[in-house]
């Protein structure tokens, strides 16, 4: 068997060791479910792992849901303050995106987003695969920052 046909995690771990499998996690009760999606083969590389950029795009969509409610109008992503890939995402995983408002400023809003994968073979069990902290700003029709009308979390 060629080394090119093996999983990258097999190539990177020491010989005669088992792959690291993340323990199941509880879904967050202090966050809101804002998006569910199943990645398809077109979203994956040759090994079946989902491209990080695809996950980031979904995170931006999920992260914008709560700020959109507070902004009550146009808003834009201004920063990805932190983004951590904890586990690979695979074709067929059911991804659940949970968000929580962290801070509401005069014109900006910061939100935490966690992504949990329900693996196809282990439905009902969740693994945290990605987390991020992102900042959005309320904007007017000219793209300039405007006050957020609702500043209470």
QUIWODA-V457574 format. One record per residue. N is the residue number from 1. RES is the residue in one letter. PSI is psi as a letter, one per 40 degrees, with the letter a starting at -180 (999 if undefined). Layout:
# QUIWODA-V457574
n = (N & N)
res = (RES & RES)
psi = (PSI & PSI)
This chain:
# QUIWODA-V457574
n = (1 & 2 & 3 & 4 & 5 & 6 & 7 & 8 & 9 & 10 & 11 & 12 & 13 & 14 & 15 & 16 & 17 & 18 & 19 & 20 & 21 & 22 & 23 & 24 & 25 & 26 & 27 & 28 & 29 & 30 & 31 & 32 & 33 & 34 & 35 & 36 & 37 & 38 & 39 & 40 & 41 & 42 & 43 & 44 & 45 & 46 & 47 & 48 & 49 & 50 & 51 & 52 & 53 & 54 & 55 & 56 & 57 & 58 & 59 & 60 & 61 & 62 & 63 & 64 & 65 & 66 & 67 & 68 & 69 & 70 & 71 & 72 & 73 & 74 & 75 & 76 & 77 & 78 & 79 & 80 & 81 & 82 & 83 & 84 & 85 & 86 & 87 & 88 & 89 & 90 & 91 & 92 & 93 & 94 & 95 & 96 & 97 & 98 & 99 & 100 & 101 & 102 & 103 & 104 & 105 & 106 & 107 & 108 & 109 & 110 & 111 & 112 & 113 & 114 & 115 & 116 & 117 & 118 & 119 & 120 & 121 & 122 & 123 & 124 & 125 & 126 & 127 & 128 & 129 & 130 & 131 & 132 & 133 & 134 & 135 & 136 & 137 & 138 & 139 & 140 & 141 & 142 & 143 & 144 & 145 & 146 & 147 & 148 & 149 & 150 & 151 & 152 & 153)
res = (X & X & X & X & X & X & X & X & X & X & X & X & X & X & X & X & X & X & X & X & X & X & X & X & X & X & X & X & X & X & X & X & X & X & X & X & X & X & X & X & X & X & X & X & X & X & X & X & X & X & X & X & X & X & X & X & X & X & X & X & X & X & X & X & X & X & X & X & X & X & X & X & X & X & X & X & X & X & X & X & X & X & X & X & X & X & X & X & X & X & X & X & X & X & X & X & X & X & X & X & X & X & X & X & X & X & X & X & X & X & X & X & X & X & X & X & X & X & X & X & X & X & X & X & X & X & X & X & X & X & X & X & X & X & X & X & X & X & X & X & X & X & X & X & X & X & X & X & X & X & X & X & X)
psi = (h & i & d & d & e & i & i & d & d & d & d & e & i & i & i & f & i & i & i & h & h & h & i & i & i & i & i & h & e & e & i & h & h & e & i & h & i & h & i & i & d & e & e & i & a & d & e & e & h & h & h & d & d & d & d & d & d & d & d & d & d & d & d & e & d & d & d & d & d & d & d & f & a & i & i & i & h & d & i & g & d & i & h & h & h & d & i & i & h & i & h & e & i & h & h & h & h & h & i & h & h & d & i & h & a & d & e & i & h & h & i & h & h & h & h & h & h & h & i & d & e & f & i & e & h & i & h & h & d & i & i & i & h & i & h & i & h & h & i & a & e & e & e & i & i & i & i & h & d & h & e & h & 999)
